[in-house]
Amino acid sequence: MAEAAIALPPKGGFNFDLCKRNAMLEKNGIALPRFRKTGTTIVGLVFKDGVILGADTRATEGEIVCDKNCEKIHYMAPNIYCCGAGTAADTENVTDMVRSQLELHRYATNRESRVVTALTMLKTHLFGYRGQVSAALVLGGVDVTGPHLHTVYPHGSTDTLPFATMGSGSLAAMSVFESRYKEDMDKEEGMEIVSAAICAGIFNDLGSGSNVDLCILTKGKTEYLRNYQKPNPRSYIRSKGYDFARGHTAILSTRITPLKDQVTIIEGDAMEE
Amino acid sequence: MTGKQPYVGQALDSPHAFTLAPGPTKHTQYPYVTGTSVLGIKYKDGVLIAADTAGSYGSTVRYKSVERLKTCGKHCLIGASGEISDFQQILSYVDKLILNDYMWDDGNNLSPRDIHNYLTRIMYNKRNSFDPLWNTLVIGGVKNGEKYLGVVTMIGVHYEDNHVASGFGNHLARPIFRDEWHENMTLEEGIQLLEKALTVLFYRDRSAINKVQVANITAEGINISEPYALKTNWDYKAFKNPTAGAVGSW
């Protein structure tokens, strides 16, 4: 009558089955591959009329800068944006997932999305994955209840703050915020302080660099300022230009394989549209 | 630099840590009572160095009146972060050095640069014997009109600059200095800049306390202030009711 428990599919959240096997592999001396994190400076600030988000644009793979101008401020809803630090794949996918959930929710409720909705969806997902989804986010937006700014940590905890910084450059940016933040700033002051904080990260943190992106969210209006500041221009270009004439590189050997002999051309109809 | 991991060489099964000889290990493994950041900047008339007066014992603030800024000789001041007992040992070395120099009675005395070099040699050589003095030192002074400001770390890295910091100060204070320091600041501007950085450190460094000293070294001499408190602001509306927009969340 009593059968052994039926193997049920996991209901969601992180599956720990492989952890024992990974630990065994590591004990036997096999180095597990490290995943790449992006160094980052991301910030958010609440001002008189709304929220300003800022981010740098450098993506790193270990010691190499793999993208000099990536976008770290992600769209969640017309009135909600989210900056992401940590593993790029994780921030990208988790914000994408919540963005689409929010859109469906808007169709279901026929209302503008609220920041706390995005917050709850993000933290529920991240908590279920026990910190393995390495996404540290600064979520900001303006909804019917007013402007909101939150930070979300990889383990799923959140903070509600007037100003926030995340990423490897967060200390440099926070030092700028702590020394300059005032309540009820106007838009120009806010933009000035946010870009100063991102620049502090860009110039003092090795994991952050290149340009400053800003996003200003106010009631009914969102301004996404891509590359608001470019404080790292390419300062030298050889005046004679770069042109490598034949003979610059020594040719060691030549082998020419005519492809016509390998490829058979068949007459045929064009593809249906 | 947490106190948790053994510094180096501790063979994981051997009770003898680094040495092959029997008996207890006689090499520094971890710090116990520590001081946090020291900040230093050059200004028009000399050098300003600041530090708080906390001696932490792990995560407890055990001692609240530790003087981490000490003069050495007439021209120089040393500020230390890290293990306090090692700093006391360094002061003892420096005391002997200065005494010896004084006894020469030759009309000349050691400059801040000389003391910096001496300390570098001590720190580097002890590090090579796997028995470091667990400190980062900030050395500042004025001699013959020349302003000097330098750093030596526990592994012997040494450098001089117009503005320096140790520990957390490197992450929180240096960005502010890089933005706002300029040549020939007045004394008021210099103190204002240091206090701004010290306030940020008090907000964001868990080992920092709100009781600081600022030392001013000029051609006229060295003056270390009495400990005093910085003005802080905890009054933001958003802190008072952080979840106003979403009752029940956190």
Interface residues (C-beta under 8 A of the other chain):
Chain A: V46 V115 V116 L119 T120 T145 G146 H148 T158 D159 T160 L161 P162 L171 A172 M174 S175 V176 E178 S179 E183 A196 A200 F203 N204
Chain B: F168 H171 L172 A173 R174 P175 I176 R178 D179 K196 A197 T199 V200 Y203 R204 Y236 K237 A238 F239 P242 T243 A244 G245 A246 S249 W250
